[in-house]
Amino acid sequence: MNETKVFLIDFLLAELINLIVQNKKVSFQDAIELLYNSKLYDKIMDIETGLYFQSADYNYELLSEEMTFNKN
């Protein structure tokens, strides 16, 4: 993985963590755990999906759907 992709992934993960903290009203640590234990995280880390190149808002919507679906 090249430096640009690593940068984009790191930036996206940081933005997602901030969105989780703001929207779900959880601690920073809980937001990290929620994200890193999600299926979305695995998909972001899989370069072939291209999700690392999408906006944090788009990825947050995917994460929200995943969390809603997993509750049922």
C-alpha positions in Angstrom: 0.0 0.0 0.0 1.4 3.4 -1.0 1.8 6.4 1.3 -1.2 8.2 -0.2 -3.5 5.3 0.5 -2.2 5.0 4.0 -2.8 8.7 4.6 -6.3 8.6 3.1 -7.2 5.6 5.3 -5.8 7.2 8.4 -7.6 10.5 7.8 -10.9 8.7 7.0 -10.7 6.6 10.2 -10.0 9.7 12.3 -12.9 11.5 10.8 -15.2 8.5 11.3 -14.2 8.3 15.0 -15.0 11.9 15.4 -18.4 11.4 13.7 -19.2 8.4 16.0 -18.3 10.4 19.1 -20.4 13.4 18.0 -23.4 11.4 16.8 -23.6 8.4 19.1 -22.5 10.4 22.2 -19.9 7.8 23.2 -16.3 8.2 24.5 -13.4 8.4 22.1 -12.2 4.9 23.2 -15.7 3.4 22.6 -15.8 5.0 19.2 -12.5 3.5 18.3 -13.6 0.0 19.4 -16.9 0.4 17.6 -15.2 1.3 14.3 -12.4 -1.2 14.6 -14.8 -4.1 15.4 -17.1 -3.2 12.5 -17.4 -4.9 9.1 -17.0 -1.5 7.6 -13.4 -1.2 9.0 -12.5 -4.5 7.2 -14.0 -3.1 4.0 -12.1 0.2 4.3 -8.8 -1.7 4.8 -9.5 -3.7 1.7 -8.2 -1.4 -1.0 -10.2 -3.1 -3.7 -13.5 -1.8 -2.2 -12.4 1.8 -2.8 -14.2 2.9 0.4 -11.0 4.6 1.6 -11.5 7.1 -1.2 -15.1 7.9 -0.2 -16.1 10.7 2.2 -16.3 10.2 6.0 -20.0 11.1 5.8 -20.7 8.3 3.2 -18.8 5.8 5.2 -20.6 6.9 8.4 -23.9 6.2 6.7 -22.7 2.7 5.9 -21.6 2.2 9.5 -24.9 3.5 10.8 -26.7 1.0 8.5 -24.5 -1.8 9.8 -25.2 -0.9 13.4 -28.9 -0.7 12.8 -29.0 -4.0 10.9 -26.9 -5.8 13.6 -29.3 -4.7 16.3 -32.1 -6.8 14.8 
